[in-house]
């Protein structure tokens, strides 16, 4: 047992393992710090039932790979899921045949959001030129010479038994950057027209027609690149979605919901993913175990990339570190640390005797006494299922190894 584990065991014998949670509001404003004891003792606080407690061993790891997929879209709007309410969105004022759009939570709605718990909502119907929602062009611009992707989901809720719904999308560019749209996308010719807003016609509206009412529907449209002869600056863009044209539905009892409203640039990516690899040195043993985590969408290694939407900026450092590291460096190191030798795992069905419910933030110390079975450190919970009727927990957990870092090599490869 290493020195760090010795200190950890001595600490656990004091009967507590404290952790501090810092609470913030959605906009990052600090609220408070909550200090709580997360240590649960087995068998004092949770009791294994029906001889279900099993101790398992997994083979050591030779290599860990953390793969992040490249995405060919660079999302320009930072509030596509309406998690920050109407920030960077503009809704129309209420008209005679429709109600003003707004961002609402889905908790009181008959329709549930696709992402998070918020979406845009408006009542009634209109004509093709009645704008329901548009982005704020003063804070959103796109590059020239790259395709532009418009994507959103729409749901038309109605009491009608059938209807043919049409939405209309228009896209304008402020090429002169004076606050006025002077170019509009021609969906018939797939080109940009130099034209005043007052002169646009039906060619400059993209019609979306569906009979699929009371269900979510997806829309994706790729526009040709915008080219402006005088410069290559990023240009303000405005994308508008109209109120629905719905002839059979009642104005008062019909609603439109919009979610995942994406405005993006299409990036030419000829790579599939970036792979962060960590290997134990060959002299550590003849280990062959390999752990892969795939389909990740975030990357700290890609923090300098202009076109990677999942980048995480910043540098990170553990208390034991003397220099900053990327998150991938830390994650792969901690995974291989836990599996430097045979990893100990436990699983079983438990009855909770404590005064509060268990959560995945808790840690369980397997402690039947030094003479019977006592782990040197508490277990992290990997998975948990609670049976309310039986009042019992089905838990899988593992014993971490937080001794000094295993000697390894680390490399990052784009593939």
PEMO-V482994 format. One record per pair of residues at least 24 apart in sequence whose ideal C-beta (glycine too) atoms are under 10 Angstrom apart, sorted by the first residue. I is the first residue (numbers start at 1). J is the second residue. Records with the same first field share a line. If there is no record, write none. Layout:
I=J, J
This chain:
1=376, 377, 403
2=376, 401, 402, 403, 404
3=403, 404
4=320, 376, 377, 401, 402, 403, 404
5=375, 376, 377, 400, 401, 402, 403
6=376, 403
8=376, 377, 378, 400, 402, 403
9=365, 367, 374, 375, 376, 377, 378
10=376
11=39, 377, 378
12=39, 41, 363, 365, 367, 374, 375, 376, 377, 378
13=365, 367, 374
14=39
15=39, 41, 44, 365
17=362, 363, 365, 377, 378
19=361, 362, 363
21=361
26=83, 84, 85
27=84, 87
36=356, 361, 362
37=362
38=358, 359, 361, 362, 363, 364, 378
39=362, 363, 364, 365, 378
40=350, 352, 353, 354, 356, 358, 359, 362, 363, 364, 365, 378, 379, 381
41=353, 354, 364, 365, 366, 367, 378
42=346, 348, 350, 364, 365, 366, 367, 368, 373, 375, 378, 379, 395, 397
43=350, 351, 353, 366, 367, 368
44=353, 354, 365, 367, 368
45=350, 352, 353, 354, 355, 356, 358, 362, 364, 365
46=348, 350, 351, 352, 353, 354, 358, 362, 364, 392, 393, 395
47=348, 349, 350, 351, 352, 353, 392
48=346, 348, 349, 350, 351, 366, 368, 395
49=348, 349, 350, 351, 390, 392, 393, 394
50=348, 349, 392
51=348, 349
52=347, 348, 349, 350, 392, 394, 395
53=346, 347, 348, 349, 350, 366, 368, 373, 395
54=345, 346, 347, 348, 396
55=344, 345, 346, 347, 348, 366, 373, 375, 399
56=342, 343, 344, 345, 346, 347, 396, 398
57=341, 342, 343, 344, 345
58=289, 291, 338, 339, 342, 343, 344, 345, 398
59=287, 288, 289, 339, 341, 342, 343
60=280, 284, 285, 286, 287, 288, 289, 336, 338, 339, 340, 341, 342, 343, 406
61=278, 279, 280, 287, 288, 289, 290, 291, 332, 335, 336, 337, 338, 339, 340, 341, 343, 406
62=278, 279, 280, 281, 282, 284, 285, 286, 287, 288, 289, 290, 291, 336, 339, 408
63=277, 278, 279, 280, 287, 288, 289, 290, 291, 292, 332, 336, 408, 409
64=276, 277, 278, 279, 280, 289, 290, 291, 292, 293, 328, 331, 332, 333, 334, 335, 336, 337, 339, 408, 410
65=273, 275, 276, 277, 278, 279, 290, 291, 292, 293, 294, 332, 335, 413
66=273, 274, 275, 276, 277, 278, 291, 292, 293, 294, 296, 299, 301, 327, 328, 329, 331, 332, 335, 412
67=272, 273, 274, 275, 276, 277, 292, 293, 294, 295, 296, 299, 328, 413, 415
68=273, 274, 275, 276, 293, 294, 295, 296, 297, 298, 299, 300, 301, 302, 308, 310, 311, 328
69=269, 271, 272, 273, 274, 294, 295, 296, 297, 299, 310
70=267, 269, 270, 271, 272, 273, 274, 297, 299, 302, 305, 307, 308, 310, 414, 415
71=264, 267, 269, 297, 307, 308, 309, 310
72=147, 149, 264, 265, 266, 267, 268, 269, 270, 307
73=147, 149, 151, 262, 263, 264, 265, 266, 267, 269, 307, 309
74=142, 143, 146, 149, 264, 265, 266, 267, 269, 305, 306, 307, 308, 309
75=149, 151, 262, 263, 264, 265, 309, 310
76=135, 139, 140, 141, 142, 143, 148, 149, 234, 237, 262, 263, 264, 265, 309
77=135, 136, 139, 140, 237, 239, 261, 262, 263, 264
78=139, 140, 309
79=103, 118, 135, 136, 261
80=115, 135, 151, 152, 259, 260, 261, 262, 263, 264
81=113, 114, 115, 116, 117, 118, 119, 259, 260, 261, 262
82=113, 115, 116, 117, 118, 119, 120, 121, 133, 258, 259, 260, 261
83=113, 115, 116, 117, 118
84=118
85=118, 120
86=118, 120, 133, 136
87=136, 139
88=135, 136, 137, 138, 139, 140
89=120, 133, 134, 135, 136, 258, 261
90=131, 133, 134, 135, 136, 137, 138, 238, 240
91=120, 121, 122, 131, 132, 133, 134
92=122, 126, 130, 131, 132, 133, 134, 240, 242, 243
94=122, 123, 124
95=124, 126, 127, 130, 243
96=124, 126, 251
97=123, 124, 125, 126, 127, 130, 243, 251
98=122, 123, 124, 125, 126, 127, 130, 132, 243, 244, 251, 254, 256
99=123, 124, 132, 243, 251, 252, 255, 256
100=132
101=131, 132, 133, 134, 241, 243, 256, 258
102=133
103=133, 258
104=257
106=257, 259
109=155, 157, 255, 257
110=157, 214, 255, 257
111=155, 156, 157, 214, 215, 216, 255, 257, 259
112=155, 216, 257, 259
113=153, 155, 216, 257, 259, 260
114=153, 155, 216, 218, 257, 259, 260
115=153, 259, 260
116=259, 260
118=259
119=153, 154, 155, 256, 257, 258, 259, 260, 261
120=152, 154, 241, 256, 257, 258, 259, 261
121=155, 157, 255, 256, 257, 258, 259
122=241, 243, 244, 254, 255, 256, 257, 258
123=157, 243, 251, 252, 253, 254, 255, 256
124=243, 244, 246, 249, 250, 251, 252, 253, 254, 255, 256
125=156, 158, 163, 165, 166, 242, 243, 244, 245, 246, 247, 248, 249, 250, 251, 254, 256
126=168, 242, 243, 244, 245, 246, 251, 256
127=166, 168, 242, 243, 245
128=166, 167, 168, 169, 170, 202, 205, 207, 242, 243, 244, 245
129=168, 170, 200, 202, 205, 240, 242, 243
130=168, 240, 242, 243, 244, 245
131=168, 170, 238, 240, 241, 242, 243
132=167, 168, 240, 241, 242, 243, 244, 256, 258
133=239, 240, 241, 242, 243, 256, 258, 261
134=170, 171, 172, 238, 239, 240, 241, 242, 261
135=236, 237, 238, 239, 240, 241, 261, 263
136=236, 238
137=172, 173, 174, 179, 180, 181, 235, 236, 237, 238, 239
138=174, 179, 236, 238
139=236
140=234, 236, 237, 238, 239, 263
141=173, 174, 177, 233, 234, 235, 236, 237
142=173, 223, 225, 226, 234, 235, 236, 237, 263, 264, 265
143=225, 226, 232, 233, 234, 235, 265, 267, 306, 307
144=173, 175, 225, 226, 227, 228, 231, 232, 233, 234, 235
145=225, 226, 227, 228, 232, 265
146=225, 226, 264, 265, 266, 267, 268, 307
147=222, 223, 224, 225, 226, 264, 265, 266, 267, 268
148=173, 185, 221, 222, 223, 224, 225, 226, 237, 239, 263, 264, 265, 266
149=220, 221, 222, 223, 262, 263, 264, 265, 266
150=185, 206, 219, 220, 221, 222, 223, 237, 239, 241, 261, 262, 263, 264
151=218, 219, 220, 221, 222, 260, 261, 262, 263, 264
152=208, 217, 218, 219, 220, 221, 239, 241, 258, 259, 260, 261, 262, 263
153=216, 217, 218, 219, 220, 257, 258, 259, 260, 261, 262
154=208, 210, 212, 215, 216, 217, 218, 219, 241, 244, 256, 257, 258, 259, 260, 261
155=212, 213, 214, 215, 216, 217, 255, 256, 257, 258, 259
156=210, 212, 213, 214, 215, 216, 217, 244, 246, 249, 254, 255, 256, 257
157=213, 214, 215, 249, 253, 254, 255, 256, 257
158=213, 214, 244, 246, 248, 249, 250, 253, 254, 255, 256
159=213, 214, 249, 250, 252, 253, 254
160=213, 214, 246, 247, 248, 249, 250, 253, 254
161=213, 248
162=211, 213, 248, 249
163=210, 211, 212, 213, 214, 244, 245, 246, 247, 248, 249, 254
164=209, 210, 211, 213, 245, 246, 247, 248
165=208, 209, 210, 211, 212, 213, 217, 244, 245, 246, 247, 248, 249, 254, 256
166=205, 207, 208, 209, 210, 242, 244, 245, 246, 247
167=205, 206, 207, 208, 209, 210, 217, 219, 241, 242, 243, 244, 245, 246, 256, 258
168=202, 204, 205, 206, 207, 208, 209, 240, 241, 242, 243, 244, 245
169=204, 205, 206, 207, 208, 219, 221, 239, 240, 241, 242
170=197, 200, 204, 205, 206, 238, 239, 240, 241, 242
171=204, 205, 206, 221, 223, 226, 237, 238, 239, 240, 263
172=197, 200, 204, 236, 237, 238, 239, 240
173=226, 228, 235, 236, 237, 238
174=235, 236, 237, 238
175=226, 227, 228, 229, 230, 231, 233, 235, 236
176=228, 230, 235, 236
177=228, 231, 233, 234, 235, 236
178=236
179=236
180=236
181=236, 237, 238, 240
182=228
183=226, 227, 228, 235, 237
184=238
185=221, 223, 224, 226, 237, 239
186=224
187=221, 223
189=224
190=222, 223, 224
191=223, 224, 226, 227
192=223, 224, 225, 226, 227, 228
194=228
197=238
205=240, 242
206=241
207=242, 245
208=241, 242, 244
209=245
210=244
213=244, 246, 248, 249, 254
216=257, 259, 260
218=260
219=261
220=262
222=264, 266
223=266
225=265, 266
234=265
237=263
238=263
239=263
264=309
265=307, 309
266=307
267=305, 306, 307, 308, 309
268=307
269=307, 308
270=414
271=413, 414, 415
272=414, 415
273=299, 413, 414, 415
274=299, 301, 302, 305, 308, 328, 412, 413, 414, 415
275=301, 328, 411, 412, 413, 414, 415
276=300, 301, 326, 327, 328, 329, 331, 332, 410, 411, 412, 413
277=328, 332, 408, 409, 410, 411, 412, 413
278=328, 329, 331, 332, 333, 335, 336, 406, 408, 409, 410, 411
279=332, 336, 408, 409, 410, 411
280=336, 339, 340, 406, 407, 408, 409
281=406, 407, 408, 409
282=409
283=407
284=336, 340, 341, 406, 407, 408
285=340, 341
287=336, 339, 340, 341
289=336, 339, 342, 343
291=332, 335, 336, 338, 339
293=331, 332, 335
296=328, 331
298=327, 328
299=326, 327, 328, 412
300=325, 326, 327, 328, 329, 330, 331
301=326, 327, 328, 329, 412, 414
302=326, 328, 412, 414
303=327
318=405
320=402, 404, 405
321=405
325=410
326=410, 412
328=410, 412
329=410, 412
332=408, 410
333=405, 406, 408, 410
334=400, 401, 402, 405
336=401, 405, 406, 408
337=400, 401, 402, 403, 404, 405, 406, 408
338=380, 398, 399, 400, 401, 402, 406
339=398, 401, 406
340=401, 403, 404, 405, 406, 407, 408
341=401, 406
343=398, 399, 400, 401
344=375, 379, 397, 398, 399, 400, 401
345=379, 382, 396, 397, 398, 399
346=375, 379, 382, 395, 396, 397, 398, 399
347=382, 383, 394, 395, 396, 397, 398
348=393, 394, 395, 396, 397
349=385, 387, 390, 392, 393, 394, 395
350=384, 392, 393, 394, 395
351=390, 391, 392, 393
352=386, 391, 392, 393
357=386, 393
358=384, 386, 393, 395
359=384
360=384, 395
362=395, 397
363=397, 400
364=395, 397
365=399
366=397, 399
375=399
376=401, 403
377=401, 402, 403
